């Protein structure tokens, strides 16, 4: 029998949980198109010219009003690149808005200039000139100490961590703090 003292019920429950990864990590819902934008797209379905023009006029006016009130945000690809760079290293579990678009626009490495670098509990804290803070996550030593003006190349590593190379030295693991 499977439920003997050799295979307690808790092991069965654990194996069932591990066998259903969808339960362990729910997928974030895909963003849907804003209703005011969808109404503009829907106007294309109207075949009669005057009716289609009237529909476009009404829908574009509503879209313009929603955008000016901040109810809808319209950004272009260059703005997405800027946001991806600013958000590099942050954990945003259900934030899929900027995942759309070409994969070549994905950011997998950045270089920052330090405004400050100091130790806290034996680990280095790196503060960039744009006030982004990275903290060393391992116990590796950095030969030449980081200082104001140092360049830090940061790239993705495994398990949600990152590698930081200070002034071209050997990499240390780090995590973004803010």
Phi, psi and omega per residue, in radians:
X1 nan 2.450 -3.081
X2 -1.227 -0.606 -3.091
X3 -1.565 0.860 3.111
X4 -1.617 -3.126 3.122
X5 -1.178 -0.361 3.122
X6 -1.296 -0.564 3.131
X7 -2.176 1.418 -3.118
X8 -1.081 2.788 -3.105
X9 -1.033 -0.567 -3.112
X10 -1.133 -0.562 3.100
X11 -1.224 -0.603 3.074
X12 -1.139 -0.789 3.132
X13 -1.082 -0.732 3.118
X14 -1.109 -0.745 3.141
X15 -1.173 -0.615 3.085
X16 -1.165 -0.690 3.121
X17 -1.140 -0.718 3.134
X18 -1.219 -0.451 -3.125
X19 -1.391 -0.164 -3.138
X20 -2.127 1.384 -3.095
X21 -1.100 -0.425 3.116
X22 -1.090 -0.551 3.090
X23 -1.284 -0.588 -3.073
X24 -1.325 -0.575 -3.088
X25 -2.419 1.552 -3.134
X26 -1.154 2.442 -3.134
X27 -1.424 2.427 3.110
X28 -1.200 2.511 3.140
X29 -1.205 2.474 3.085
X30 -1.188 2.458 3.122
X31 -1.170 2.501 3.100
X32 -1.769 2.792 3.135
X33 -1.243 2.401 3.111
X34 -1.058 2.495 -3.083
X35 -1.024 -0.692 -3.121
X36 -1.193 -0.545 3.062
X37 -1.294 -0.698 3.119
X38 -1.086 -0.609 3.129
X39 -1.145 -0.569 3.072
X40 -1.160 -0.808 3.140
X41 -1.097 -0.644 -3.131
X42 -1.130 -0.462 3.138
X43 -1.089 -0.456 3.137
X44 -1.103 -0.369 -3.103
X45 -1.315 -0.302 -3.117
X46 -1.352 2.181 -3.069
X47 -1.502 -0.539 -3.115
X48 -1.313 2.193 -3.001
X49 -0.993 -0.872 -3.088
X50 -1.133 -0.699 3.122
X51 -1.168 -0.693 3.123
X52 -1.162 -0.729 3.122
X53 -1.118 -0.757 3.115
X54 -1.092 -0.715 3.113
X55 -1.097 -0.821 3.120
X56 -1.063 -0.780 3.141
X57 -1.006 -0.816 -3.119
X58 -1.172 -0.773 -3.084
X59 -1.209 -0.694 3.138
X60 -1.205 -0.648 3.078
X61 -1.090 -0.741 3.121
X62 -1.154 -0.705 3.112
X63 -1.123 -0.776 3.130
X64 -1.073 -0.743 3.135
X65 -1.150 -0.759 3.130
X66 -1.120 -0.668 3.130
X67 -1.199 -0.713 -3.129
X68 -1.190 -0.448 3.108
X69 -1.566 -0.044 3.138
X70 1.412 0.206 3.115
X71 -1.387 -0.394 3.085
X72 -2.324 2.398 3.116
X73 -2.030 2.238 3.130
X74 -2.004 2.182 3.112
X75 -2.322 2.692 3.116
X76 -1.762 3.076 -3.051
X77 -1.057 -0.674 3.127
X78 -1.105 -0.681 3.098
X79 -1.163 -0.635 3.084
X80 -1.096 -0.744 3.110
X81 -1.034 -0.741 3.131
X82 -1.101 -0.776 -3.140
X83 -1.141 -0.728 3.112
X84 -1.054 -0.693 3.118
X85 -1.171 -0.751 3.138
X86 -1.143 -0.592 -3.096
X87 -1.545 -0.029 -3.111
X88 -0.954 2.192 3.116
X89 1.651 -0.234 3.104
X90 -1.465 2.533 3.080
X91 -1.653 1.983 -3.139
X92 -2.183 1.431 -2.927
X93 -1.028 -0.681 -3.070
X94 -2.004 0.429 -3.061
X95 -1.771 1.599 -3.032
X96 -1.867 0.024 -3.092
X97 -0.974 -0.731 -3.070
X98 -1.607 0.137 3.071
X99 -1.458 -0.212 3.133
X100 -1.326 2.730 3.112
X101 1.813 -3.140 -3.064
X102 -1.135 2.511 3.141
X103 -1.172 -0.474 -3.128
X104 -1.183 -0.245 3.081
X105 -1.473 -0.095 -3.138
X106 -1.163 2.519 3.127
X107 -1.746 2.147 3.096
X108 -2.142 0.017 3.061
X109 -2.806 2.581 3.073
X110 -2.452 2.813 3.012
X111 -2.169 2.273 -3.135
X112 -2.085 2.754 3.010
X113 -1.875 2.396 -3.073
X114 -1.491 2.349 2.972
X115 -1.608 -0.442 -3.126
X116 -2.804 2.685 3.033
X117 -2.617 2.290 -3.133
X118 -2.637 2.906 3.122
X119 -1.749 2.496 3.038
X120 -2.441 2.108 -3.103
X121 0.944 0.653 3.081
X122 1.431 -0.009 -3.129
X123 -2.002 2.605 -3.139
X124 -1.386 2.455 3.011
X125 -2.015 2.215 -3.126
X126 -1.929 2.175 3.108
X127 -2.006 2.073 -3.096
X128 -1.402 2.946 3.126
X129 -1.150 -0.375 3.061
X130 -1.748 0.400 3.003
X131 1.159 0.490 3.017
X132 -1.586 2.357 -3.057
X133 -1.989 2.244 3.069
X134 -2.097 2.501 3.136
X135 -2.159 2.418 3.076
X136 -1.114 2.407 -3.081
X137 -1.981 -0.063 3.135
X138 -2.129 -3.051 -3.102
X139 -1.851 0.260 3.133
X140 -1.158 2.622 3.093
X141 -1.652 2.622 3.069
X142 -1.902 2.057 -3.037
X143 -0.983 -1.158 3.103
X144 -1.597 2.045 -3.029
X145 -1.060 2.417 3.075
X146 -1.125 2.658 -3.133
X147 -2.673 3.009 3.090
X148 -0.966 2.265 -3.121
X149 1.670 -0.226 3.091
X150 -1.077 2.570 3.064
X151 -1.750 2.307 3.129
X152 -2.126 2.034 3.056
X153 -1.568 2.178 -3.075
X154 -2.093 2.261 3.121
X155 -2.379 2.735 3.139
X156 -1.138 2.457 3.040
X157 -2.108 -2.847 -3.134
X158 -1.571 2.835 3.040
X159 0.998 0.618 3.041
X160 1.368 0.129 3.100
X161 -1.779 3.127 -3.088
X162 -2.393 2.737 3.026
X163 -1.793 2.321 3.085
X164 -2.032 2.134 3.061
X165 -1.875 1.942 -3.140
X166 -1.544 2.097 3.127
X167 0.841 0.708 3.065
X168 1.351 0.137 3.140
X169 -1.379 3.100 3.093
X170 -0.994 2.479 -3.059
X171 -1.288 2.575 2.975
X172 -2.119 2.662 3.081
X173 -1.335 2.499 3.117
X174 -2.585 2.851 3.120
X175 -2.312 2.520 3.100
X176 -1.337 2.363 3.139
X177 -1.728 -0.730 3.087
X178 -2.822 nan nan
